[in-house]
């Protein structure tokens, strides 16, 4: 088991100070990273829809263009 005496805040290394400024800085970084993550996922979902919206008509158009020379000219359906 761990000794509860070793987990006191006074036992931290002297170079690793944690004050209110550090806490505020980390909170700001967290908020900015969360905002960037949210914006990334929003933009990714928009781009996914645009990709499908542009991709499906492009596939249909290319299929029509590829099959057009195979159709007999002057033939009536």
Buried (B, 14 or more C-beta within 10 A) or exposed (E): EEEEEEEEEEEEEEEEEEEEEEEEEEEEEEEEEEEEEEEEEEEEEEEEEEEEEEEEEEEEEEEEEEEEEEEEEEEEE
